[in-house]
């Protein structure tokens, strides 16, 4: 039995325990209880409900629905875990081939190569609310793809605070990264006709942007440049995001919301799609993913909705890191690298 004052033996008598704890330990346990309640709270801070700003959300509720730490108390710990897991994966696979895909310092991508030649390619777009994250921190899914026979590519791209508050340059960079991979696939043993993309959170949003890009018009590439995609816990309609506290660091305008809301451009989708979310995610992230998948299905296009039971938002990328994960298995199946 453990108490704030130290370790108490199972053989201690009730009188000894009471003597060892006393008022000080009672106060400590009360404080610990209060701390636990505070740290384990899920959802927006207690408040009197105000005017509705979107659906049935008031401002505090909508802000919380787009702020992961309010629903995931161990947010920072999971981010650190992915960084350390990436270090371990890099140790096993070796350093990546790092290549520039554009003119600025940030426009570089890492390629983790499989041993097979003319192999399929999976490009992963990391999350971080468009304002954090680096390619080197998202290596942990690479081994599942490399061992299965696919190249794993993860690009770096500008953060929104370094892009004048606009998401347009970010979308432009990830598009150019994918175009570079397509055009240069054979230089690293890749098959450009088997190019797949995936991403998580804001990276899930950018993945959907990639999947609804007019590749013929913008890059003179085939309309079906991308052969399949997986959007993990993404955002597909920026209207509620614009109304949330994320507008404090993103300078939304009507043109940006229109151009970068993939749900409005499903007509440009030419690839089978997997959409996934966890049941412990915020209500908005669950809604966004359900409704995007439903809209794709209503448009008569192939989509698979994966509901990951008992997974939180930040745990979703981890499901991609295992060939038998909730999302890893169907993605490798879609790439014809996993038997049914």
N, C-alpha and C positions, 0 to 999 in steps of 0.2 A: 504494500500500500504506500503510495507516494502523496506527500502533502507539501505545502509551500515551505515548511520548516526542514524538510529533508526526508530521508527514508525511515519508515517505521516498520519494524519486523512484524510478521504475521503472528508471532508469539507474544507481542506486547499486550498487556491487560488493558481493559477499557479505561481504568484509572490512570495508567501510564500515558495512554494516548491523549486523554483529556489534559493531563498535566503538560504534555509536550506541545500541544496545540495552543490552547488558551485563546484569549481574545485576539492576540496578534495574528494567529493563523486564521481565525475566523474572518478577520478583516481582509487578510490576504486572499482567502478563498472567495470572498464576496467581490473583491476587486477583480480577481481572475474571471469570475463568472460574468461580471459586467463587461470585461474586455472581450471575452469569448462571444458574448451577444453582439457586441459592436463589430467585431471582426467577421463574424459569420453571417451578418445581415445580407440578404440577397434582395436586390432591387433598389429603388430610389430611397433616399433618406426619408424618415417620417415627416409628413407635411400635410397641411390642409389643402385639399385638391383645389386647384385654380381653374381658370378658363381653359377650355379645350383648344389645342393648337393643331392636332392631327388625330384623326379617328377619335378614340376615347382617351387619348393622352393629354394631360396638361403639360406645361413646359418641363417641370421637374421629371415627370415620368418619361417624356420623350428623350430628354437629355440622358437619363439613365439607360434607356434602351439602346443608345448608341455609345455608351461608355462602359466597356467591358468590366473594369474593376468593380463596378457596382453590383455585378452579378457573379463575379469570379474573384473571391478574396485572395486566391493564390496566384493571381495574374503574373506578378513579377517573377515568382519562383518557376512558373512554367516556361516563361521566356528564357530564363537563365538555363533551364534544363535543355531546351532545344539548342542553345549555343554550345553547351558542353557535349550534348549528343552529337552535334555536328563536328566537334573536335575529334571525338572518338571515331566517327565515320571517316573523316579525312585521314586519320592515322591508318585505317585499314585499306582505304582505296588509293591513297597517295594524293599528292597535290593535283589540283585541276589544271587543265589547259586554260589559261586566262587570256582572252582576246578582246580587243576593242571592236565594238559594233557601231560606234559613232565618234564624233570629234571631241566631246567634252570628257573630262577626267573620269566622271562617274559612269560613262557609257561603256562599260566592260561586262563581259559575261564569263562564267566559269563552266567548263565542260568536263564532266566526269564520264570517261569513255568506257564502254563495254568492250570485251575482247572480240565480239562478233563484228564482221564487216558488213557494210550496207545494212546497218541496224536501224530500227525505229528510234525516234527521238522524243523525249518528254521534256518540255520547258515548264519550269515551275516559277510562278510569280508570287513573291512573298507578300505578306501583309504587314500591318503596322500603322493603320489609319492614314496611309499615304505620307506619313511624316517620320517614320523610323524603319529600321531593319536594313540588313546588309546581306548580300548573297552568301557570304561565308557563314552566316548564322542559320542558314536553311539548307544545309548539306544532308541532314539526317535522313530524308527520304531517299537519298541517292542510291544507297546500297541495294534496296529492294529492286530498283529499276536496272542497275548495272548487272546484278547477279542474274536477273531474268532475261537479259539480252538487249537492253535499251540504253542509249546514251541519256544522261541526265544533265540538263542545262539550266542554270539559274542566273538571271541577269541582275545587275545593279541598275538603279535608275534614281533620278533626282527626287528629293523629298519636297513636299508641297511648300514648306516654309522657305525653301531655296529656289522656288519657281514662281515667286510673286503671288503665292496663295492660289495658283491655278492648277487644276488637274489636267489641263490640256497638254502641257509639256510632258507630263508623266505618261499619259496615254500614247503620245507621239513616240516616246522613247521605247516603250515596251513593244509597240508595233514594229519599229525599226529593228529591234532586237530579234523578233521572230522572223522578219524579212531577211535579216542577215543569216540566221540559222538555215532558213530554206535555201538561200542562194549559195551558201558555203557548206552545206551538209556533207558533201562528198569529201571535203578536205579533212574531215575528222572521222570518216568512215560511217557517216549517217546516210539514211535514205530519205530524201526530201519528200517522197510520196507517202511517207508514214510519219508525219509530224503531228504531235499531240501537245496540248497545253493544259495547264492546271494552275490553280492558285487558291489562296485562303484569305478570307476577310476582305480587306481592301484589295488584296491580290486576287480574290475571287471576283470582285467587281471588274478589275482590269482584265481578267481572263474572259469574262463575258463581253467586255469591250472588244477584245481581240476576236472573239468568235462572231461578233456582229460588225466586223470591219469589211468595207468594200475593197478587197485586196486587188481586184482588177483595176478599179479606178485610181486607187492611191499608190500602188506599187507595181502595176502591170504584171501581177502574179495571178495564178488561177483562183477562181472564186472559192474553190475548196482547198486552198493552201493548207488549212488546218483540218486534219482528218477526224479529230475527236477532242472533247474537252471535259474537264471536271471542275466545277465551281463549288468550293467548300465554303459555306457560311458567308456568301458574298452579299452585296447590295446591288440591286438592279434598277431601282427607281430612286433617283437622288432627291426627289421632292421632300420626303420627310427628313432626310439627312441634312438638307439645306435649312430646315426649320429647327434642327437640333443645335446643341452647343458646338458641334463640329464647324459651324459657320464662324466660330471665333478664330479659326486658323485657315479656313478655306474661303476664298472670295467667290462664292457662288453667284452666278447670274443666269438668266433664262437660257441663254445660248449654251452654256456649259451643261446645265441640267438636261437640256434637250439632246445635245450631242452625245453625252456620256451616260445616258440612262438606257442600258441595253434592252430593257423590257419594251422600249419604244421602237426597237430596230430588229425585231425577231425575223422580219422578212429577209435580212441579210445573213441569217444563220444557215450554214450549209453543212454542219457537222453534228453527228450524234452527241448528245450531251448527258452528263451525269451531274445532278445537283444534290448536294448533301448538307445536312445541318444536324446539330445535336439537340437532344430534348432538354438539356440544361442551359441552352442559350437564352439570350434576352428575347422577349416576345417579338420584337421587331425583326431580329435576324431570322427567327423561325418563320414569321409571316413573309418576309421578303423572299426567302427561298421557296416556300410553298407556292406562292403566287407566281413566281417566275417560272417554275416547273409547270404549273397549270397553264400559264399563257403559252409556253412552248408546245405543250401537248395540244392545246386548243387550236394552234396554228397548223397542226398535223405534222409536226416534226418530231423525230425520235428523241425521247428524254427519259431518263431513269431517275426517280427521286429516291434518295437514300436517307432514311431517318435513323440516325445513330442514337440508339437508346442509352441514356445515362452518360452522355458525353457533353462536356461544356465546350464553349467556343474555342478556347485555346488548345483543347485536347484534340480537335479535329485533324490538324496536320499530322499528328502522330499516327492516325489511322491509315495514312498513306504510306507510312514508313515500313509497313509489314505487308508481304505478299498475301497474307491472310487477314489483313485489317478490314475494317468495315468499308473503307473506300479503296484500299490498296488492291483488294481482290477484284472488284468489278472494273477498276481502271486497267489492270494488267490483262483482264479478260478482253476488254474492249480493244486493247493493243495486240490481241492474239498472242500473248505471252504466258497465259495461264490457262490450263485445261479446265473445263467445267467440272 
